[in-house]
């Protein structure tokens, strides 16, 4: 007895990595994720390395984790990997209050995001 194994939701030539609770808004994170979609892994990592955005370092770690998953868990060729999908989800929102004039308060929201990166091994060029 025991649970049945969950079927893999990705194709055989794909690997996935995700990060939860990244401390930035989904809107800002999506700008960085959008810039690497469809690029080869090497060019995506180099673009993230020299990006001026603060959150690019966290995105780079997720891409490197997806590459490591592809290499170690699924035996894919690292040189032929492409960032197939990079999408952002909304996480929790911490709510804080800031004292304002005349006894009022201002609400401060500190949003978190989730990031999922899927890398795919492209076919060999003939």
C-alpha positions as CSV (number, residue, x, y, z in Angstrom):
1,X,0.0,0.0,0.0
2,X,1.1,3.6,-0.3
3,X,0.5,6.5,-2.5
4,X,0.8,6.3,-6.2
5,X,3.6,8.2,-7.8
6,X,2.6,11.5,-9.2
7,X,3.0,11.7,-12.9
8,X,5.5,14.2,-14.2
9,X,3.8,17.3,-15.6
10,X,6.7,18.3,-17.8
11,X,8.0,16.8,-21.0
12,X,11.1,14.6,-20.9
13,X,13.2,17.4,-22.3
14,X,12.2,19.9,-19.7
15,X,13.3,20.8,-16.1
16,X,11.8,23.2,-13.6
17,X,12.9,25.3,-10.7
18,X,10.9,27.8,-8.6
19,X,11.4,30.3,-5.8
20,X,8.7,31.3,-3.4
21,X,8.6,34.5,-1.3
22,X,10.9,36.7,-3.3
23,X,10.7,40.1,-1.7
24,X,9.6,42.3,-4.6
25,X,6.3,43.0,-6.3
26,X,5.2,40.7,-9.1
27,X,5.1,43.6,-11.5
28,X,8.8,44.4,-11.1
29,X,9.8,40.8,-11.1
30,X,7.9,40.2,-14.3
31,X,10.0,42.8,-16.1
32,X,13.1,40.8,-15.4
33,X,11.5,37.4,-16.2
34,X,10.2,38.9,-19.5
35,X,13.7,39.8,-20.5
36,X,15.0,36.2,-20.4
37,X,12.1,34.3,-21.9
38,X,13.2,32.4,-25.0
39,X,16.9,33.1,-24.6
40,X,19.5,30.4,-24.3
41,X,20.6,29.7,-20.7
42,X,24.1,31.1,-21.2
43,X,22.8,34.4,-22.6
44,X,20.1,34.6,-20.0
45,X,22.6,34.2,-17.2
46,X,24.9,36.8,-18.7
47,X,22.0,39.3,-19.1
48,X,21.0,38.8,-15.5
49,X,24.6,39.2,-14.3
50,X,24.9,42.7,-15.8
51,X,21.3,43.8,-15.2
52,X,20.8,46.9,-13.1
53,X,17.7,45.6,-11.4
54,X,18.2,44.5,-7.7
55,X,16.1,41.4,-8.1
56,X,18.1,40.0,-11.1
57,X,20.4,38.2,-8.7
58,X,17.5,36.1,-7.3
59,X,16.2,35.3,-10.8
60,X,19.7,34.2,-11.8
61,X,19.8,31.8,-8.9
62,X,16.5,30.3,-10.0
63,X,17.8,29.9,-13.6
64,X,20.9,28.2,-12.3
65,X,18.9,25.9,-10.2
66,X,16.8,24.9,-13.2
67,X,20.0,24.2,-15.2
68,X,21.3,22.0,-12.3
69,X,18.0,20.1,-12.1
70,X,18.1,19.5,-15.9
71,X,21.7,18.3,-15.7
72,X,21.6,16.2,-12.5
73,X,18.0,14.9,-12.4
74,X,17.1,14.6,-16.0
75,X,20.4,14.1,-17.8
76,X,19.9,16.9,-20.3
77,X,22.7,18.7,-22.2
78,X,23.4,22.0,-20.6
79,X,24.7,23.6,-23.8
80,X,21.4,23.1,-25.6
81,X,19.1,24.5,-22.9
82,X,16.7,27.4,-23.5
83,X,14.6,29.3,-21.0
84,X,11.2,28.1,-22.3
85,X,9.0,29.7,-19.7
86,X,9.5,32.2,-16.9
87,X,6.4,33.3,-15.1
88,X,5.6,35.2,-12.0
89,X,2.9,34.6,-9.4
90,X,1.6,36.7,-6.5
91,X,2.7,35.7,-3.0
92,X,1.7,37.0,0.4
93,X,1.5,40.7,1.2
94,X,2.8,42.0,4.5
95,X,0.7,44.9,5.8
96,X,2.3,47.6,7.9
97,X,1.1,50.9,9.1
98,X,2.9,54.2,9.2
99,X,1.8,57.0,11.6
100,X,0.5,60.1,9.7
101,X,-0.7,63.5,10.8
102,X,-3.8,64.1,13.0
103,X,-4.0,60.6,14.4
104,X,-4.4,58.9,11.1
105,X,-2.4,56.0,9.7
106,X,-1.1,55.2,6.2
107,X,-1.1,51.6,5.0
108,X,2.2,50.2,3.7
109,X,2.0,46.9,1.7
110,X,5.1,44.8,1.2
111,X,4.4,42.3,-1.5
112,X,6.1,39.0,-2.2
113,X,6.3,37.1,-5.4
114,X,6.8,33.5,-6.7
115,X,8.9,32.7,-9.7
116,X,8.9,29.6,-11.9
117,X,11.5,28.9,-14.6
118,X,11.2,26.0,-17.0
119,X,14.2,25.2,-19.2
120,X,13.9,23.0,-22.3
121,X,16.5,21.2,-24.3
122,X,16.3,22.2,-27.9
123,X,16.7,19.7,-30.7
124,X,20.1,19.1,-32.3
125,X,20.6,21.3,-35.4
126,X,21.2,19.1,-38.5
